[in-house]
Amino acid sequence: MIPLLLISIPLLSGLAVLLLKDSPASKALALVSSIATLALALVAVFSKGALHYDAAWLPALGSRFSLMQDGMAKMLCLLTAISFPVVFAATYNNSYQKSGAFYGLMLLTQAGLMGVFLASDALLFYFFWELALIPVYFLCSIWGGERRIAVTFKFFIYTFIGSLLMLIGILFVYSKTADHSFALESFYHVKLMAKEQAYVFALFFIAFAIKMPIFPLHTWQPDAYEQSPTATTMILSGVMVKMGIYAVIRWLLPMVPDAVSGHAMFVIILSVTGMIYASLIAIRQDDIKRLIAYSSIAHIGLMCAAIFVQNRIGLEGVMIQMFNHGVNVIGLWIVADVIEQQLGTRKMSELGGLAQKAPVLAVLLVLMALANVALPLTNAFVGEFLMFNGLFQYNVWITAIAGISIILAAVYTLNMIQKVFYGQVAEKVTNAVDLSFNTQLALGILVVLVLVMGLYPQPMINLTKDTVDAIFVQR
């Protein structure tokens, strides 16, 4: 029942919060609901073996309400469950018009994300894929920035095309199943000719690549991150991009292994190109939100490349980095939100000397920023080391080029720290105050995860070992 409850709690709470409209109780109920979901996700993590739930859904179509929570799903459900209470706590003092609708849509997004990570039926997976995206359209278009309508429309077009291609792919593979079923195992056992595998690979990969996103399908992302309300941006960047990475591992690798091998070099080159491109663009940014957005593209590019090298050490690195990237990027977004809410600007050129006014914020930002550049003893170091090791075993020259992104990440991250927190106190910073208790608590939780995962990552590696083993057994 745990997989079902992980979806049901945020779903029912979201519907209840929607009815509260502008009631102050909406944010409190959202926070309580997210904490309950986190408690359940922790129970799942410490449960032995995979968890399952299965019930009749659309028997005439061969589709069942089938959920499966193996190690990878447990890890991503835990990331989702941690992210929402942290985001709600960090932005608790923010005010939103129609707050009930805002928090209700956020909880519906959480329900959709949980469903994506748990579904073991292709049609159900598609249902939750859309359920996770639809609330985000409304969150961005109603509570976003000045350019929110144009940006949301672009986001909609990209994701709609991707979803349509994926649906075509799902229906095609379904037509080839021996038992006319949408079950995950039925999709794994479909025998496709080489040309059919290539078509299916293209249909699914484009949808997943848009969601990650990787170069050159990334252009919706910086604008969407910049214009979305920061709480929504945190979920988009910290959790929702993992939908694409997860889907490649869960659905694409086992389903069309020959096509994956045949297109591996092409995808890796695109991913590494995106890493360097995004890092160079990040260096040129003056807006903190856009800098973090391009930084995220670079980190996702490395994960995508490490998946397609198709070796165990690279995939183990991806598993642990999916969790760690979510923790780190949400921490950076929290700092960006604090600065914007207090000072009314995100431009680094208008900031400076903030450490003198907000020393706690400075210390926590430096810790999150050092994790973002994968400093040893921080959580991201282990994942990046494993992924670069896997890439090195695949091709030394590609690894050398990808390694340039490490230097570039240090450049734009340290430049941000210096411009925002040190030097003379800028005019807009003179009235700044340090973090509120709830924001300190949210960032403190993330910093603890950064340090614990950096010092002792083995439990997370053990948690996802079953998924890695299963993938290489199937191949």
Secondary structure, 3 states (H helix, E strand, C coil): CHHHHHHHHHHHHHHHHHCCCCCCHHHHHHHHHHHHHHHHHHHHHCCCCCEEEEEEEEHHHCEEEEEEECHHHHHHHHHHHHHHHHHHHHCCCCCCCCHHHHHHHHHHHHHHHHHHHHECEHHHHHHHHHHHHHHHHHHHHHHCCCCHHHHHHHHHHHHHHHHHHHHHHHHHHHHHCCCCCCEHHHHHCCCCCHHHHHHHHHHHHHHHHHHCCCCCCCCHHHHHHHHCCHHHHHHHHHHHCHHHHHHHHHHHHHHCHHHHHHHHHHHHHHHHHHHHHHHHHHHCCCEHHHHHHHHHHHHHHHHHHHHHCCCHHHHHHHHHHHHHHHHHHHHHHHHHHHHHHHHCCCEHHHCCCHHHHCHHHHHHHHHHHHHHCCCCCCHHHHHHHHHHHHHHHHCHHHHHHHHHHHHHHHHHHHHHHHHHHCCCCCHHHCCCCCCCHHHHHHHHHHHHHHHHHHHCCHHHHHHHHHHHHHHHHHC
